[in-house]
């Protein structure tokens, strides 16, 4: 249950949100274009970050670029 401690984990890197134009999901409520976020975990397809709600969320990598 590693996901329970992600919020307190060390930041892996910082990424910047480049867009919130999602085809399927509502992401503009949790992400802001231009903001820089701390990556807490990373997989092949997702970044797990602390989003605008203050919780850790998983988002497709297509929304971000390295800061």
Phi, psi and omega in degrees: 000051182297333182296340180288339181251007182299321184298328181268356182287163177292144179287130180283312178197176178246140179229155180247137178284126182258338176196162178232027181274083182272141178280321189248323190245159176271108180244346182292345175282336185250341181235151175234127179301130180096341179288152177254132184238151177271128178273123179262333177203156182217139172238185180298326188251336188232152163253139174252113187232165169272110186271190183295342179278350181088004179248163177280128178228152178259129182227147176301147182292342183295343180276354191229161167222160180296140181270000000 
